Amino acid sequence: MDTKKHLASTLKKVMQTVPVDKITINQLTSAGNVARNTFYYHFDDINQLLEYIYADEIVTQLEAYKKQQNWLDGLKLLLDYIDDNRKFCLNTFRSVNRGLLEHFLYSVAFDMVTGVVMDLHPECDDKLRDEIGNFYGLALSSQLIQWLTSNMNESKDEFCERMNRMLCGSIDNVVEHNQE
């Protein structure tokens, strides 16, 4: 296992019992049995390590799900990640790093939505595509946070069906009514 992945794994383990706000570099390097300098060789701080974890574990996997016919598969992959890493995600959300998780979810949702727009309407101008991505990306990321913080009471399938009902046809409608 490379050092970055080892540090990421160690942080996730420590976050099972300690709020991320309370974790020090010394605790982390001690738990991972690595030198403090080793941490700083790879990361500036714990926030950067958190960003690395989210990017490495989920963002790279979602690249393939930016098409209209499979965006729901990408959403399911994201829900599975949140479900499998619930404590880690909640710990991030309930810390001063809350913005990091919100930004992560927003950027993933924005990328999925703009990918769908480009797939459905390749002629759509960049400004409108980004406006659609911003609007629906924020809506989707807010729904993901609500799902996470409400103990995931709604099943993943129900969540996906609800998101599909909200988005189905609405992107086409926005593009159709705003093309010049």
N, C-alpha and C positions, 0 to 999 in steps of 0.2 A: 504494500500500500504506500502511495507516495505521501509526503509530509503534509501537503495541503489537505488531502482526504483524511489523513490520520487526525489532524487538528480539528477538522470538521466533525468527524465521528466523536472525538473526545468532547467537543462543545455540546453536541446533541445529548451525549450521555449525562454530562454534568447538568444540563438544563432540565433533565427529568426531575431533579430534586432541588435545584437552586435557581432562583429567578435570574435571568440574564443580567439584570442591572447589578446584581450582587457578585457576579463572577469577575475575578481579577485575572490578569494575565498570569500571575504566579500560580493561582489555583489551576488554571487551565493547563499550563505547561507541566505542572507537577502531576496532575491527573493523567496527562498524556505521556509523561516520562520523556519530555524533550526540553532542551535548553530554551530559556527566555529569548535569547538571540535568534534561535531558530524560528520562533513565532514571528518576530519582527522582520526576519528576512522575507517572509511570505505575506504578512499582513501588517497594516498600520495599527489596527485596533480590532476589538471584538466585532464592531459593526461591519467592518470590511469582511471579516470571516463569515458573519451571518449572510451578507450579500452573496458571498461566494457559494455558500451552501445552497441557497435558493436558486441561484443561477445554474449551478452544477447539477443539482438533483432534479430540477423540473423545467426550467426555461429551455434548456437545450433540447429536451425531449418534445417540447410543444411545437417546434419549428414545422413539423410535418402536418400540423392540424390547423392550417390557416386557409382551408378551402371550405366552400359552402357545404359540400357533401360530408365533411368529416369534422367540422368544428365541435360538434357535440362529443365526439370521441376525445378530443383534446380537453374539453370541459370535464368529462368523466375522469380522465387521467389526473387532472388537477384536483378534483374532489377526492380521488383515491389517495393522492399525496397528502392532502390536508387531513384526511381520516387516519391514514397510517402514521402521520407525524403530528397528531392532534396536540399533544402536550408541548411539543417544540413550537408549533405555530401559536398556540395560546400564550405560551411563555413570552414569545416575541411580541405578540399583540398587547399583552398586559404590561409591557415594560415601556421605558422611554423610547424603545425601538419600534413602537407601534407604527410609526410612520414608515419604517422600513418594510413591514409586512404589507401595509396598505399600498405603498408604492409598487412593491413586487406584484401584488394581485392586480393592481391597475395596469401595470405595463404588460402583464401577460394577457389580460382581457383586451386591452387596446390593440395589441398585436394580433390577437385572434380575430377581432372585429374588423380591423383594417384589411387583414388577409382575406376575409370573406368578401368585403366590399370589392377588393381588387379582383377576386375570382368571379364574382357576379357581374361586376361593372368595370371592366378594365379601362373604359373610357372616362370614368369618373375622375374629375380633377383632384389634385392632391389636397387642396384646402377643404373641399367638401368631405373627402375620404377621412381626413384627420378630425374634422368636426364630428362625423358619425362615430369614429373610433373613440373620441374623447367622451361623447355623451353616453354611448352604450358601454364603453369600458368602465366608466365611473359607476354606472348602474349595476353592471355585472359584478364588479369588485365589491361594491357595497352589499350586494346580495350574498356574496361569498363570505364576507365578514359576519353578516347577520347569521348565516347558516352555522359558521364555526362557533360563534359566541352563544348560540341558542341550543347548545349540546347536540347539534346536528339532528334535531328532532324529525326533520323531513328526510326521507330516504334520498339517496343520491339520484335514483331514477326519477323520483318526483321533482327534485330540484331541477334536473336537466329538462324534464318535460315542461316545467313552468318557464324556464329561461327560453326554451324553444318557442313556446306560445307567445312570449313577449317580443321576441326578435323576428319570428317568422313573418316575412312579408314587409316588416317595417323598414328594413334597409332599402328594399326595392322602392317602397313608397317615398322615402326621403330623397333618394337619388332621382326618381321620376319627377318629383315636384320641385327639384332644385337645379336641374340641368338647364344650361342656357341655350 
